[in-house]
Amino acid sequence: MAREFTLSIVAPDRQVLDEAVQAAVIPGTEGYFGVWACHVPLIAALKAGYVEYVDTNNQRHYVAVDGGFAEVTGDRVSVLADAALRAQDIDVSRAEQELERARNALHGGDSTMNSEQAVAEIEKAMNRLKVAKMS
């Protein structure tokens, strides 16, 4: 049996996840990194991407995150995300609408978004669509 640790993912508005897991893969700004029980302690900045984790029943799950920070200790990983959604909670039609709105803004459409904001919104919407398809 694999050793376990607690994975906690918190968004500004709610606790998204707090459960025992066997492994996690997290989107650091320097690339994705894996975590197992008794991992060396670290703090990492996160980019938009997804947290993949394996639960105690050996099932894979995905959570879309829009950046933030992760703190890893020997028995706990805490992800403080700017925004986070479990794959099953992603509204695909809403993500598609957000993607289209951001693309229009990037191409000079009527919008209050500047090009930098539009690129960030495109990245977030595409990430959510990708995660929704992974589950």
Secondary structure as the mmCIF struct_conf table of DSSP 4:
data_model
#
loop_
_struct_conf.conf_type_id
_struct_conf.id
_struct_conf.beg_label_comp_id
_struct_conf.beg_label_asym_id
_struct_conf.beg_label_seq_id
_struct_conf.end_label_comp_id
_struct_conf.end_label_asym_id
_struct_conf.end_label_seq_id
STRN STRN1 PHE A 5 ALA A 11
TURN_TY1_P TURN_TY1_P1 PRO A 12 ASP A 13
STRN STRN2 ARG A 14 GLY A 28
TURN_TY1_P TURN_TY1_P2 THR A 29 GLU A 30
STRN STRN3 GLY A 31 TRP A 36
TURN_TY1_P TURN_TY1_P3 ALA A 37 CYS A 38
HELX_LH_PP_P HELX_LH_PP_P1 HIS A 39 PRO A 41
STRN STRN4 LEU A 42 ASP A 55
TURN_TY1_P TURN_TY1_P4 THR A 56 ASN A 57
BEND BEND1 ASN A 58 ASN A 58
STRN STRN5 ARG A 60 VAL A 72
BEND BEND2 GLY A 74 ASP A 75
STRN STRN6 ARG A 76 ALA A 81
BEND BEND3 ASP A 82 ALA A 83
STRN STRN7 ALA A 84 ARG A 86
HELX_RH_3T_P HELX_RH_3T_P1 ALA A 87 ASP A 89
HELX_RH_AL_P HELX_RH_AL_P1 VAL A 92 LEU A 106
TURN_TY1_P TURN_TY1_P5 HIS A 107 GLY A 108
BEND BEND4 ASP A 110 ASP A 110
BEND BEND5 THR A 112 THR A 112
HELX_RH_AL_P HELX_RH_AL_P2 SER A 115 MET A 134
#
